């Protein structure tokens, strides 16, 4: 399990930046009560919808990698990063810290929605303290919106079924409903285990019900697809770029904010394509898309000099264009908990690996 703590380095602000306490449609309002800052720190400024460029002057910045439905490991990583209380009360302890999660919350675990709920709850609390929580979508998020459930575990289908029932019963607004799931998900899970004997030989019927529930939640325009649509596939915070797979020169040429909006619109079911569901290919499909790219995740010790030079050249061609110090990616599981390549220009995080935290000052 790994988290990484980064220093905040100022960068030239993007065109038309907005403070979080302003309300134009192109910016994200994190705190309607004007509590986003405290002390002498300047306001966090977010540009783009979903968020694309963030200026967080003087903030401690923490990044967390793939979570894949493992709530226990998620708690451990967030506690280690100093942003989550250790008493199971799900309290934000990060103060003015900015937390970024690098995607792949979904699949391979049974507490995926609980993790989404926890991060939303922490985001709400962080706003009141002058901090913020951001997420970027990974390939497993886009796969689920596409209806590709190959990597969903049985517990994931069960949670989908429970959550759909939970939101249908809830009288709260969406934000309160989602944020509240983390506090009741274990009880729903325990109740489900007790009822397993009822299904007996009819587990196929139960599984079909779970698949239908998950489809309703994650299809374009579904409640959880729209929740994912709040988040970008590429995020720049100060001098750091965060994405799940990796940014390439043609992504930058296409436009980062344009990619983020197209993916968000697709997840919301707002695509202008004839069938209304076509995925934005450059960001979500293909080996060199933002969420699938593994170029920077490959171990350079396994590459010949030509391919090493090609990787480094590709990286440098885009870094100067977006004015960044370095890039953080998730994606590939490795035998060490992080990888730094190209003179500290790319950092690879993987949460399933040994516990380690890095700070840069």
Buried (B, 14 or more C-beta within 10 A) or exposed (E): BBBBBBBBBEBEEBEEBBBBBBEEEBBBBBBEEEBBBEEEBEBBBBBBBBBBBBBBBBBBBBBBBBBBBBBEBBBBBBBBBBBBEEEEEBBBBBBBBBBBBBBBBBBBBBBBBBBBBBBBBBBBBBBBBBBBBBBBBBBBBBBBBBEBBEBBBEBBBBBBBBBBEBBEEBEEEEEEBBBBBBBEBEEBBEEBEEEEEEBEEEEEEBBEBBBBBBBBBBBBBBBBBBBBBBBBBBBBBBBBBBBBBBBBBEBBEBEBBBBBBBBBBBBBBBBEEEEEBBBBEBBBBEEBBBBBBBBBBBEBEEEEEEEBEEBBEBBEBBBEEBEBBBBBBBBBBBEEBBBEBBEEBBBBBBBBBEEBBBEEE
